[in-house]
Amino acid sequence: MKQQRQRTVQSLLKDTLMSADNRQLLHELAQRSNEVLAALETPAEFGISDEEVSKMSPFWIAEVYDVLSKADAEFREYQGELPDLNYAHEDEEFSLGAAYRDCLIADLPSELKTPEVWLSAVEKVDQQERDYALSTPSVRGGLEATASLAEFGVTPVMILRALQAVSYLLERFTRKGKIDPQANILLRCLANSAEQSIDPKMLVGEIRRMAECREATARALYDWQIRVAEYKPKLFDGFNAQPEQGGVLLTRTDEHFDNLIDRWSWSASVFTSVN
């Protein structure tokens, strides 16, 4: 039987970036991440045109490069050399802000959609950092609801990355056999996390790394998303969440939404109406 020829790392990275949600390609990329990282020392060889970049999903780009960054912490330096890939879709980040305002927080209790409440343990940032946050597309897209987030240096993009951090870490632990893929996963807020499935410090650390935020902000983001998941069962991609003993119980699912508006609009009342 003739052996299939292995694609080059240049072709693998390009094909993966161009194929949103193709988990098979993403898995192959993870398996050959060291080769890809080495090839990125000469990024011109990848031959990705501006037109191709414009067709890529920024959220899928973030996921692809997160896979590579887990293989080599120094890869963050390479990410800094590829700004056009990470910020190619300013309009999508703008839409993310609108989805945060109109879908994610619109029907939440007041304390969960008021940053002054759930970020109360976080110091407000200085004017320069606040102004920078206010200038980002995701904050501009969610005004006025996002203006108070900017007071703490937080943006809807940061919130999305914090959510992805939890989902990715749970997925990674499952692949490595640290979590039984058939078992439910209990997550609780930090003050009540003694018996939860995963050490919350690991989850907070992952949030801090992926969202590139301070420790206090990562802790607040973690607690906030646990409470929000009580009202938004689809908050964590790849999982269904149900309220459980001061936290949420996550059940793995193969269901994935094509966009955040669908996922963030799904509220707990939907489950109540169908059960």
C-alpha positions, 0 to 999 in steps of 0.5 A: 500500500502506497504511503500518503505523503506528509504535507510540509509544515508551511502547508499545514499551518496555512491549511489549518489557518484557512480551515476554521474549526477543522479539528483534524488539522489542528490535531496534526498541527499540535503533533508537529508543533515543534517543526512549525515553530522552527519554520516560523523563524522564516515566516516569509516562506509561508506565503500567506497573502493579504487576501487570504488573511482577510478570509480567516476567522480571528477567533480560529487564528487565536486558537491555532496560535494558542496550540503552538504557544502551549508547545513553546512559551517562546512562541509569544515572540513569534506572535508579536511578529504577526500582527496582521493575522491577529488583528485582521478582522477589526469588524469581528472584534467590533461585533464581539463587543455588540454580542457581549452587550446584546446577548451575553449580559443583556438578561443577566442579574444586575450584579453580573452585568455591572463591572463595578460589582463583579470587578470590585476586587480589581483596582481601576487602571490609569487613564492611559490604559483605560483610554487604550481599552476604550479605543479597542474595537470590541469595547467600541462595539459594545458601548455603553455597556463596555465603557465601565469594563474599560475602567478596569482595563477589561475588554470583551476580547479579554472576556472571550479569551478567559472563557476559552482558557477554561474550555481549552484547559479542560479539553487538554486535561481530557486528552492527556487522561487527567480527566475522565472524558465520561465524567462531569466536571464540577467548577466552583467560585474560588471561595468554595472550590475545595471539592471541585474537579480541577485546582482553580489556581490552574484555571486562574493561571490559564486565564491570566496567560491567555487573557494577558491580564493581572492576577486579580483580574484573572481571579475576578474573571474566573469567578464571574464566568462560573456565576454566569454559566448558571444562566448561560448553559453554553458559555463554555464551548464544548460543554453544557453547564448546570447550577450545582452546589454553589458552582456549575457542573459541566457535561461534555458535548459535541455540540458547537455553535458557529457564532457567539451570538447563538451560544451567548443568547442561549439562556437557562430558561431554554432548558427549563422550557424543554425539560 
